[in-house]
Amino acid sequence: MQLVIFFLMILTNTYADYPALKAVLSEKGLRDVSQMMAVWIQNKLKTIEIPEIRGGVDIGIGTVHYVISNMRVVQCRMSGPSMEFEQGTGVSVEVNQLSLAVTGSWSTRFGIIHDGGSFDLVVYNIRIQTLLGLGDEAGRLSITTISCSDNVGGVDIQFHGGASFFFQPFVSSFKGHISEMIHERICPAIQQAISELEDNLQEVTVNITVDKYIYLSILLTSSPAVTDQSFELDIKGEFYSISHPSEPPFSASAFFVQYAENYMLSLAASEFLVNSAAYAFLSSEVLQINITDNMIPKSFPLHLNTSQFGAFIPQLRTLYPNMEMQVLLYASKTPLFSFSSGMIDLHVSAAAKFSAVQPDGMLVPLFRLDVDGSFSGSALIDNKHLTGDFKMKNLTLTVGSSEIGDFKTAVIEQMLVIAVNSFAIPKLNDYLKTGFRLPTLQHFSLVNSKLLIKNGFVVIFTDVEDSWTV
């Protein structure tokens, strides 16, 4: 049943008119869910409480009173449920050839004579038909039982111990009683289990904390779309700053995901999702770093001091001779990603505030350089890891403001391009070569996954594996 909850959770007040996340379960995925549903149904039926049976049998010289008690389901067998999408409604579940093995105790009283023993009971050819409705409740996935019916094919019972032979002539009278009791409890047990699942779904958090800076909203933007071949959930998929939550100056766009019948699940994310994350980090004021000279590789030809920078900005040597420098580098605008066929583009606007470090540690503002850069890359899934590779397309440098007068930036820009291409990009690609391991939920992981970059969104076609069964 955990796999069922897994699908319902990953398939689950909206500013964005369109969702930034989509999850589509295919018929192949539903078939695999049905295998886990078989285990869930069996476990639930094993919890059925069967009340004791009391009665009496007239034997001509008096009445023998009996009690059938301590009945419990010890075994449940089935060939596996059949599950199908019901367009516009949800999922139908049909179980055939279900059998239950029940054990219990019997006792009799005839006057002052008491006797007792055990019995074995088999209820076979049980058929269950259930229709489950899938909807949304205040932005959360909702599941209800629309209808449920069941039929019990037959009952066999054997008594053991004591004068158990006494009961065998009266077995037929017990069969009908026990069959009716089983029949009356199957659907209520399933309905109760679905109700418990619904309670769990309504308790699922719709704001997932990513780290101490941002969280992700996974509210549904619309009711689930159920066709005769798939089940789709549209999810808000917007990141927010925890300290300064606000809407970004851009909005989500519509996109369409065609499910892949050879995969269980299709997961898609639009540009809005990653760009909202960038905006959330910007709002949290974490897209900035103080750079000092000891952070620059010794092999790099340019270091943070007024002597070396004085070669490009002569007034530095005069105004602040032989001083170390420090740079505050920060994003001046939201970094923006865009997806096109097979490619990822990134545009970055940043600013670098340069200061001279006086002997007492005080900073003297010098100038601000504005950086505008564009990068492109690709991504793929390799051995359960999301990997990638990026390169720089363009980078320009201009003087944003200056406390020391005008100066030219052509040489500094050239040095920055060398630094990015020689140090930053290779280091990034080394990290992306190893990549990020695909996420897991409890003990379920994504396998046989394939990533495609489309116009405006990326999609992962994948199967899901229960690692406990591997």
LOZA-787228 format. One record per residue (C-alpha): z, y, x; residue number from 1. Coordinates in pm, whole numbers, padded with zeros to 5 digits. Layout:
BEGIN
@pz->Z	py->Y	px->X	k->NUM
...
! end
This chain:
BEGIN
@pz->00000	py->00000	px->00000	k->1
@pz->00048	py->00230	px->00299	k->2
@pz->-00330	py->00227	px->00350	k->3
@pz->-00375	py->00346	px->-00009	k->4
@pz->-00135	py->00635	px->00054	k->5
@pz->-00314	py->00705	px->00384	k->6
@pz->-00647	py->00752	px->00208	k->7
@pz->-00492	py->00961	px->-00069	k->8
@pz->-00318	py->01184	px->00184	k->9
@pz->-00618	py->01244	px->00410	k->10
@pz->-00848	py->01282	px->00114	k->11
@pz->-00574	py->01582	px->-00008	k->12
@pz->-00386	py->02940	px->-00480	k->13
@pz->-00671	py->02935	px->-00257	k->14
@pz->-00812	py->03242	px->-00086	k->15
@pz->-01125	py->03066	px->00030	k->16
@pz->-01378	py->03029	px->-00250	k->17
@pz->-01503	py->02715	px->-00077	k->18
@pz->-01315	py->02434	px->00097	k->19
@pz->-01314	py->02417	px->00475	k->20
@pz->-01231	py->02045	px->00474	k->21
@pz->-01394	py->01761	px->00284	k->22
@pz->-01306	py->01392	px->00271	k->23
@pz->-01532	py->01136	px->00107	k->24
@pz->-01436	py->00773	px->00048	k->25
@pz->-01733	py->00536	px->00011	k->26
@pz->-01765	py->00204	px->-00170	k->27
@pz->-01714	py->00032	px->00165	k->28
@pz->-01389	py->00221	px->00202	k->29
@pz->-01286	py->00126	px->-00149	k->30
@pz->-01352	py->-00241	px->-00074	k->31
@pz->-01124	py->-00224	px->00226	k->32
@pz->-00861	py->-00043	px->00021	k->33
@pz->-00880	py->-00329	px->-00232	k->34
@pz->-00773	py->-00577	px->00037	k->35
@pz->-00455	py->-00378	px->00090	k->36
@pz->-00420	py->-00332	px->-00285	k->37
@pz->-00395	py->-00713	px->-00316	k->38
@pz->-00088	py->-00713	px->-00091	k->39
@pz->00061	py->-00419	px->-00281	k->40
@pz->00011	py->-00588	px->-00621	k->41
@pz->00167	py->-00910	px->-00498	k->42
@pz->00469	py->-00728	px->-00358	k->43
@pz->00518	py->-00534	px->-00681	k->44
@pz->00494	py->-00845	px->-00897	k->45
@pz->00755	py->-01015	px->-00681	k->46
@pz->00999	py->-00746	px->-00790	k->47
@pz->00961	py->-00822	px->-01160	k->48
@pz->01300	py->-00889	px->-01319	k->49
@pz->01291	py->-01178	px->-01564	k->50
@pz->01589	py->-01190	px->-01801	k->51
@pz->01770	py->-01514	px->-01872	k->52
@pz->01673	py->-01727	px->-02170	k->53
@pz->01938	py->-01862	px->-02408	k->54
@pz->01886	py->-02106	px->-02692	k->55
@pz->01984	py->-02430	px->-02852	k->56
@pz->01821	py->-02766	px->-02934	k->57
@pz->01934	py->-02979	px->-03231	k->58
@pz->01953	py->-03343	px->-03118	k->59
@pz->02070	py->-03483	px->-03454	k->60
@pz->02434	py->-03524	px->-03357	k->61
@pz->02481	py->-03161	px->-03264	k->62
@pz->02324	py->-02873	px->-03077	k->63
@pz->02275	py->-02858	px->-02703	k->64
@pz->02302	py->-02497	px->-02586	k->65
@pz->02104	py->-02402	px->-02277	k->66
@pz->02063	py->-02105	px->-02042	k->67
@pz->01763	py->-02044	px->-01815	k->68
@pz->01869	py->-01786	px->-01553	k->69
@pz->01835	py->-01650	px->-01198	k->70
@pz->01459	py->-01641	px->-01232	k->71
@pz->01268	py->-01475	px->-00950	k->72
@pz->00909	py->-01468	px->-00831	k->73
@pz->00890	py->-01644	px->-00492	k->74
@pz->00516	py->-01658	px->-00446	k->75
@pz->00213	py->-01467	px->-00565	k->76
@pz->-00145	py->-01571	px->-00501	k->77
@pz->-00470	py->-01401	px->-00587	k->78
@pz->-00831	py->-01393	px->-00471	k->79
@pz->-00825	py->-01015	px->-00428	k->80
@pz->-00873	py->-00734	px->-00679	k->81
@pz->-01208	py->-00585	px->-00769	k->82
@pz->-01210	py->-00204	px->-00747	k->83
@pz->-01486	py->00028	px->-00865	k->84
@pz->-01528	py->00401	px->-00892	k->85
@pz->-01537	py->00528	px->-01250	k->86
@pz->-01745	py->00845	px->-01261	k->87
@pz->-01550	py->01151	px->-01363	k->88
@pz->-01227	py->00954	px->-01400	k->89
@pz->-01097	py->00758	px->-01104	k->90
@pz->-01085	py->00391	px->-01009	k->91
@pz->-01081	py->00071	px->-01213	k->92
@pz->-00888	py->-00228	px->-01080	k->93
@pz->-00941	py->-00583	px->-01203	k->94
@pz->-00741	py->-00885	px->-01088	k->95
@pz->-00842	py->-01240	px->-01178	k->96
@pz->-00695	py->-01582	px->-01098	k->97
@pz->-00354	py->-01445	px->-01019	k->98
@pz->-00075	py->-01701	px->-01008	k->99
@pz->00303	py->-01663	px->-00981	k->100
@pz->00555	py->-01920	px->-00864	k->101
@pz->00901	py->-01872	px->-01014	k->102
@pz->01226	py->-02051	px->-00938	k->103
@pz->01549	py->-02043	px->-01134	k->104
@pz->01854	py->-02228	px->-01263	k->105
@pz->01928	py->-02410	px->-01586	k->106
@pz->02256	py->-02505	px->-01746	k->107
@pz->02353	py->-02687	px->-02070	k->108
@pz->02662	py->-02719	px->-02283	k->109
@pz->02718	py->-02987	px->-02546	k->110
@pz->03071	py->-02969	px->-02661	k->111
@pz->03286	py->-03015	px->-02353	k->112
@pz->02997	py->-03161	px->-02156	k->113
@pz->02835	py->-02923	px->-01906	k->114
@pz->02534	py->-02984	px->-01685	k->115
@pz->02294	py->-02784	px->-01472	k->116
@pz->02020	py->-02781	px->-01211	k->117
@pz->01711	py->-02592	px->-01095	k->118
@pz->01353	py->-02557	px->-01208	k->119
@pz->01010	py->-02458	px->-01071	k->120
@pz->00772	py->-02256	px->-01280	k->121
@pz->00404	py->-02168	px->-01221	k->122
@pz->00227	py->-01899	px->-01421	k->123
@pz->-00147	py->-01919	px->-01357	k->124
@pz->-00481	py->-01760	px->-01444	k->125
@pz->-00325	py->-01417	px->-01494	k->126
@pz->-00580	py->-01139	px->-01547	k->127
@pz->-00498	py->-00769	px->-01506	k->128
@pz->-00723	py->-00472	px->-01583	k->129
@pz->-00614	py->-00118	px->-01494	k->130
@pz->-00785	py->00220	px->-01499	k->131
@pz->-00637	py->00480	px->-01266	k->132
@pz->-00707	py->00849	px->-01316	k->133
@pz->-00741	py->01077	px->-01013	k->134
@pz->-00686	py->01451	px->-01053	k->135
@pz->-00497	py->01741	px->-00902	k->136
@pz->-00157	py->01886	px->-00979	k->137
@pz->-00089	py->02232	px->-00838	k->138
@pz->-00322	py->02166	px->-00544	k->139
@pz->-00196	py->01814	px->-00476	k->140
@pz->-00375	py->01488	px->-00545	k->141
@pz->-00248	py->01324	px->-00864	k->142
@pz->-00276	py->00961	px->-00978	k->143
@pz->-00196	py->00827	px->-01325	k->144
@pz->-00235	py->00502	px->-01517	k->145
@pz->-00484	py->00562	px->-01798	k->146
@pz->-00485	py->00207	px->-01929	k->147
@pz->-00349	py->-00135	px->-01839	k->148
@pz->-00392	py->-00477	px->-01996	k->149
@pz->-00308	py->-00828	px->-01887	k->150
@pz->-00346	py->-01186	px->-02002	k->151
@pz->-00151	py->-01497	px->-01898	k->152
@pz->-00359	py->-01814	px->-01885	k->153
@pz->-00094	py->-02084	px->-01874	k->154
@pz->00251	py->-02201	px->-01763	k->155
@pz->00378	py->-02521	px->-01600	k->156
@pz->00751	py->-02595	px->-01559	k->157
@pz->00948	py->-02874	px->-01397	k->158
@pz->01328	py->-02920	px->-01423	k->159
@pz->01534	py->-03078	px->-01145	k->160
@pz->01890	py->-03209	px->-01110	k->161
@pz->02153	py->-03323	px->-01363	k->162
@pz->02015	py->-03447	px->-01691	k->163
@pz->01694	py->-03256	px->-01637	k->164
@pz->01501	py->-03532	px->-01815	k->165
@pz->01657	py->-03396	px->-02130	k->166
@pz->01453	py->-03075	px->-02107	k->167
@pz->01109	py->-03227	px->-02050	k->168
@pz->01045	py->-03300	px->-02422	k->169
@pz->01114	py->-02933	px->-02499	k->170
@pz->00899	py->-02781	px->-02220	k->171
@pz->00636	py->-02660	px->-02466	k->172
@pz->00892	py->-02441	px->-02641	k->173
@pz->00985	py->-02273	px->-02311	k->174
@pz->00626	py->-02213	px->-02200	k->175
@pz->00540	py->-01971	px->-02477	k->176
@pz->00864	py->-01780	px->-02434	k->177
@pz->00829	py->-01743	px->-02057	k->178
@pz->00456	py->-01664	px->-02080	k->179
@pz->00529	py->-01379	px->-02320	k->180
@pz->00805	py->-01241	px->-02098	k->181
@pz->00573	py->-01237	px->-01795	k->182
@pz->00300	py->-01072	px->-02002	k->183
@pz->00536	py->-00801	px->-02125	k->184
@pz->00644	py->-00708	px->-01771	k->185
@pz->00323	py->-00700	px->-01568	k->186
@pz->00176	py->-00369	px->-01688	k->187
@pz->00511	py->-00185	px->-01694	k->188
@pz->00568	py->-00297	px->-01335	k->189
@pz->00226	py->-00161	px->-01231	k->190
@pz->00276	py->00162	px->-01425	k->191
@pz->00614	py->00211	px->-01262	k->192
@pz->00462	py->00157	px->-00918	k->193
@pz->00184	py->00408	px->-00988	k->194
@pz->00443	py->00655	px->-01113	k->195
@pz->00636	py->00613	px->-00786	k->196
@pz->00315	py->00669	px->-00590	k->197
@pz->00250	py->00985	px->-00792	k->198
@pz->00602	py->01108	px->-00710	k->199
@pz->00534	py->01046	px->-00341	k->200
@pz->00206	py->01237	px->-00357	k->201
@pz->00373	py->01536	px->-00520	k->202
@pz->00628	py->01542	px->-00238	k->203
@pz->00362	py->01548	px->00034	k->204
@pz->00374	py->01879	px->00219	k->205
@pz->00066	py->02097	px->00171	k->206
@pz->00151	py->02318	px->00471	k->207
@pz->00139	py->02116	px->00792	k->208
@pz->00309	py->02278	px->01092	k->209
@pz->00082	py->02248	px->01395	k->210
@pz->00312	py->02411	px->01649	k->211
@pz->00560	py->02698	px->01662	k->212
@pz->00282	py->02947	px->01600	k->213
@pz->00054	py->02822	px->01320	k->214
@pz->00035	py->02590	px->01021	k->215
@pz->-00250	py->02433	px->00819	k->216
@pz->-00283	py->02457	px->00442	k->217
@pz->-00425	py->02139	px->00282	k->218
@pz->-00410	py->02240	px->-00083	k->219
@pz->-00691	py->02103	px->-00295	k->220
@pz->-00941	py->02371	px->-00398	k->221
@pz->-01069	py->02170	px->-00697	k->222
@pz->-01018	py->01846	px->-00884	k->223
@pz->-01142	py->01530	px->-00710	k->224
@pz->-01509	py->01453	px->-00761	k->225
@pz->-01558	py->01088	px->-00855	k->226
@pz->-01906	py->00938	px->-00884	k->227
@pz->-02001	py->00574	px->-00927	k->228
@pz->-02042	py->00549	px->-00548	k->229
@pz->-01785	py->00779	px->-00388	k->230
@pz->-01468	py->00981	px->-00419	k->231
@pz->-01458	py->01331	px->-00270	k->232
@pz->-01173	py->01571	px->-00213	k->233
@pz->-01225	py->01938	px->-00131	k->234
@pz->-00936	py->02075	px->00076	k->235
@pz->-00855	py->02435	px->00161	k->236
@pz->-00829	py->02374	px->00537	k->237
@pz->-00708	py->02718	px->00643	k->238
@pz->-00474	py->02792	px->00932	k->239
@pz->-00209	py->03065	px->00910	k->240
@pz->00018	py->03237	px->01156	k->241
@pz->00381	py->03143	px->01092	k->242
@pz->00510	py->03484	px->01201	k->243
@pz->00231	py->03701	px->01053	k->244
@pz->00050	py->03505	px->00778	k->245
@pz->-00259	py->03690	px->00655	k->246
@pz->-00616	py->03626	px->00546	k->247
@pz->-00892	py->03653	px->00809	k->248
@pz->-01172	py->03911	px->00782	k->249
@pz->-01419	py->03632	px->00705	k->250
@pz->-01440	py->03366	px->00437	k->251
@pz->-01547	py->03004	px->00400	k->252
@pz->-01905	py->02914	px->00311	k->253
@pz->-02027	py->02628	px->00096	k->254
@pz->-02141	py->02309	px->00266	k->255
@pz->-02242	py->01966	px->00140	k->256
@pz->-02152	py->01630	px->00293	k->257
@pz->-02350	py->01318	px->00212	k->258
@pz->-02130	py->01013	px->00249	k->259
@pz->-02246	py->00730	px->00475	k->260
@pz->-02243	py->00396	px->00295	k->261
@pz->-02195	py->00205	px->00622	k->262
@pz->-01866	py->00384	px->00692	k->263
@pz->-01542	py->00385	px->00498	k->264
@pz->-01474	py->00754	px->00527	k->265
@pz->-01657	py->01082	px->00591	k->266
@pz->-01445	py->01375	px->00719	k->267
@pz->-01606	py->01717	px->00750	k->268
@pz->-01481	py->02057	px->00868	k->269
@pz->-01662	py->02389	px->00844	k->270
@pz->-01669	py->02675	px->01093	k->271
@pz->-01408	py->02848	px->00878	k->272
@pz->-01143	py->02590	px->00968	k->273
@pz->-01162	py->02642	px->01345	k->274
@pz->-01216	py->03018	px->01312	k->275
@pz->-00912	py->03052	px->01087	k->276
@pz->-00713	py->02872	px->01359	k->277
@pz->-00839	py->03125	px->01615	k->278
@pz->-00745	py->03412	px->01382	k->279
@pz->-00400	py->03261	px->01323	k->280
@pz->-00336	py->03237	px->01698	k->281
@pz->-00461	py->03595	px->01741	k->282
@pz->-00225	py->03713	px->01464	k->283
@pz->00060	py->03530	px->01637	k->284
@pz->-00015	py->03730	px->01954	k->285
@pz->-00046	py->03423	px->02173	k->286
@pz->-00407	py->03466	px->02289	k->287
@pz->-00301	py->03657	px->02597	k->288
@pz->-00190	py->03584	px->02951	k->289
@pz->-00055	py->03779	px->03248	k->290
@pz->-00252	py->03694	px->03561	k->291
@pz->-00104	py->03748	px->03906	k->292
@pz->-00263	py->03690	px->04244	k->293
@pz->-00076	py->03365	px->04307	k->294
@pz->-00259	py->03215	px->04007	k->295
@pz->-00600	py->03269	px->04167	k->296
@pz->-00734	py->02988	px->04391	k->297
@pz->-00707	py->03076	px->04758	k->298
@pz->-01071	py->02981	px->04807	k->299
@pz->-01189	py->03246	px->04561	k->300
@pz->-01342	py->03544	px->04749	k->301
@pz->-01174	py->03814	px->04541	k->302
@pz->-00798	py->03852	px->04502	k->303
@pz->-00574	py->04085	px->04302	k->304
@pz->-00495	py->04366	px->04542	k->305
@pz->-00614	py->04723	px->04576	k->306
@pz->-00755	py->04657	px->04922	k->307
@pz->-01015	py->04407	px->04802	k->308
@pz->-01085	py->04580	px->04470	k->309
@pz->-01120	py->04903	px->04669	k->310
@pz->-01450	py->04770	px->04799	k->311
@pz->-01588	py->04811	px->04445	k->312
@pz->-01361	py->05093	px->04324	k->313
@pz->-01313	py->05322	px->04630	k->314
@pz->-01051	py->05545	px->04468	k->315
@pz->-00808	py->05251	px->04450	k->316
@pz->-00764	py->05249	px->04827	k->317
@pz->-00686	py->05619	px->04822	k->318
@pz->-00458	py->05634	px->04518	k->319
@pz->-00275	py->05303	px->04556	k->320
@pz->-00327	py->05164	px->04907	k->321
@pz->-00226	py->04805	px->04991	k->322
@pz->-00076	py->04721	px->04652	k->323
@pz->-00084	py->04401	px->04459	k->324
@pz->-00243	py->04406	px->04115	k->325
@pz->-00170	py->04234	px->03786	k->326
@pz->-00398	py->04171	px->03486	k->327
@pz->-00308	py->04135	px->03120	k->328
@pz->-00596	py->03937	px->02968	k->329
@pz->-00605	py->03915	px->02590	k->330
@pz->-00844	py->03848	px->02302	k->331
@pz->-00944	py->04180	px->02149	k->332
@pz->-01113	py->04014	px->01852	k->333
@pz->-01099	py->03670	px->01692	k->334
@pz->-01295	py->03416	px->01899	k->335
@pz->-01565	py->03284	px->01666	k->336
@pz->-01721	py->02939	px->01663	k->337
@pz->-02052	py->02858	px->01501	k->338
@pz->-02208	py->02517	px->01447	k->339
@pz->-02580	py->02446	px->01451	k->340
@pz->-02776	py->02126	px->01475	k->341
@pz->-02614	py->01936	px->01762	k->342
@pz->-02460	py->02245	px->01922	k->343
@pz->-02137	py->02448	px->01921	k->344
@pz->-02152	py->02818	px->02005	k->345
@pz->-01850	py->03033	px->02089	k->346
@pz->-01838	py->03413	px->02110	k->347
@pz->-01539	py->03570	px->02282	k->348
@pz->-01440	py->03938	px->02297	k->349
@pz->-01156	py->04006	px->02538	k->350
@pz->-00997	py->04287	px->02731	k->351
@pz->-00836	py->04293	px->03074	k->352
@pz->-00580	py->04561	px->03153	k->353
@pz->-00541	py->04607	px->03530	k->354
@pz->-00223	py->04751	px->03678	k->355
@pz->-00096	py->04820	px->04028	k->356
@pz->00240	py->04666	px->04118	k->357
@pz->00467	py->04915	px->04291	k->358
@pz->00723	py->04797	px->04552	k->359
@pz->00999	py->04822	px->04290	k->360
@pz->00800	py->04600	px->04054	k->361
@pz->00699	py->04879	px->03817	k->362
@pz->00343	py->04860	px->03683	k->363
@pz->00103	py->05153	px->03706	k->364
@pz->-00187	py->05134	px->03457	k->365
@pz->-00526	py->05154	px->03630	k->366
@pz->-00810	py->05066	px->03394	k->367
@pz->-00921	py->04834	px->03115	k->368
@pz->-01231	py->04617	px->03131	k->369
@pz->-01387	py->04485	px->02812	k->370
@pz->-01539	py->04139	px->02835	k->371
@pz->-01799	py->03999	px->02600	k->372
@pz->-01893	py->03636	px->02653	k->373
@pz->-02089	py->03363	px->02480	k->374
@pz->-02069	py->02990	px->02546	k->375
@pz->-02238	py->02681	px->02412	k->376
@pz->-02146	py->02316	px->02415	k->377
@pz->-02158	py->01979	px->02250	k->378
@pz->-01908	py->01720	px->02133	k->379
@pz->-01905	py->01348	px->02070	k->380
@pz->-01664	py->01062	px->02008	k->381
@pz->-01627	py->00814	px->02291	k->382
@pz->-01381	py->00524	px->02288	k->383
@pz->-01160	py->00680	px->02017	k->384
@pz->-01154	py->01015	px->02200	k->385
@pz->-01315	py->01344	px->02100	k->386
@pz->-01491	py->01468	px->02412	k->387
@pz->-01710	py->01767	px->02492	k->388
@pz->-01895	py->01976	px->02746	k->389
@pz->-01944	py->02355	px->02760	k->390
@pz->-02148	py->02606	px->02960	k->391
@pz->-02161	py->02982	px->02977	k->392
@pz->-02463	py->03152	px->02819	k->393
@pz->-02384	py->03516	px->02887	k->394
@pz->-02105	py->03744	px->03007	k->395
@pz->-02096	py->04124	px->03026	k->396
@pz->-01833	py->04361	px->03158	k->397
@pz->-01784	py->04728	px->03068	k->398
@pz->-01516	py->04988	px->03136	k->399
@pz->-01307	py->05035	px->02823	k->400
@pz->-01077	py->05304	px->02964	k->401
@pz->-00970	py->05427	px->03309	k->402
@pz->-00677	py->05615	px->03459	k->403
@pz->-00850	py->05648	px->03795	k->404
@pz->-01192	py->05790	px->03700	k->405
@pz->-01535	py->05632	px->03655	k->406
@pz->-01663	py->05336	px->03854	k->407
@pz->-01941	py->05078	px->03832	k->408
@pz->-01874	py->04721	px->03716	k->409
@pz->-02192	py->04538	px->03823	k->410
@pz->-02037	py->04371	px->04130	k->411
@pz->-01711	py->04290	px->03948	k->412
@pz->-01912	py->04138	px->03665	k->413
@pz->-02105	py->03925	px->03913	k->414
@pz->-01780	py->03804	px->04069	k->415
@pz->-01639	py->03724	px->03724	k->416
@pz->-01948	py->03521	px->03637	k->417
@pz->-01905	py->03325	px->03961	k->418
@pz->-01536	py->03266	px->03881	k->419
@pz->-01608	py->03141	px->03531	k->420
@pz->-01892	py->02912	px->03640	k->421
@pz->-01719	py->02786	px->03954	k->422
@pz->-01361	py->02745	px->03837	k->423
@pz->-01295	py->02796	px->03464	k->424
@pz->-01586	py->02600	px->03314	k->425
@pz->-01555	py->02297	px->03550	k->426
@pz->-01181	py->02279	px->03485	k->427
@pz->-01241	py->02298	px->03109	k->428
@pz->-01510	py->02028	px->03121	k->429
@pz->-01290	py->01799	px->03330	k->430
@pz->-01030	py->01826	px->03054	k->431
@pz->-01288	py->01777	px->02777	k->432
@pz->-01434	py->01477	px->02957	k->433
@pz->-01107	py->01293	px->02896	k->434
@pz->-01087	py->01451	px->02553	k->435
@pz->-00841	py->01426	px->02268	k->436
@pz->-00746	py->01094	px->02115	k->437
@pz->-00846	py->01070	px->01751	k->438
@pz->-00548	py->01122	px->01520	k->439
@pz->-00350	py->00840	px->01362	k->440
@pz->-00129	py->00829	px->01056	k->441
@pz->00162	py->00588	px->01086	k->442
@pz->-00016	py->00276	px->01219	k->443
@pz->-00366	py->00353	px->01086	k->444
@pz->-00632	py->00474	px->01328	k->445
@pz->-00996	py->00584	px->01312	k->446
@pz->-01242	py->00333	px->01461	k->447
@pz->-01621	py->00301	px->01494	k->448
@pz->-01634	py->00678	px->01458	k->449
@pz->-01946	py->00892	px->01488	k->450
@pz->-01953	py->01273	px->01511	k->451
@pz->-02246	py->01489	px->01404	k->452
@pz->-02276	py->01866	px->01437	k->453
@pz->-02461	py->02017	px->01142	k->454
@pz->-02549	py->02370	px->01044	k->455
@pz->-02214	py->02531	px->00962	k->456
@pz->-01995	py->02222	px->00987	k->457
@pz->-01913	py->01904	px->01178	k->458
@pz->-01871	py->01563	px->01017	k->459
@pz->-01707	py->01242	px->01137	k->460
@pz->-01820	py->00913	px->00983	k->461
@pz->-01554	py->00652	px->01048	k->462
@pz->-01381	py->00331	px->00954	k->463
@pz->-01003	py->00295	px->00939	k->464
@pz->-00807	py->00019	px->01110	k->465
@pz->-00454	py->-00104	px->01048	k->466
@pz->-00326	py->-00153	px->01402	k->467
@pz->-00046	py->-00382	px->01282	k->468
@pz->-00303	py->-00640	px->01174	k->469
@pz->-00512	py->-00625	px->01490	k->470
! end
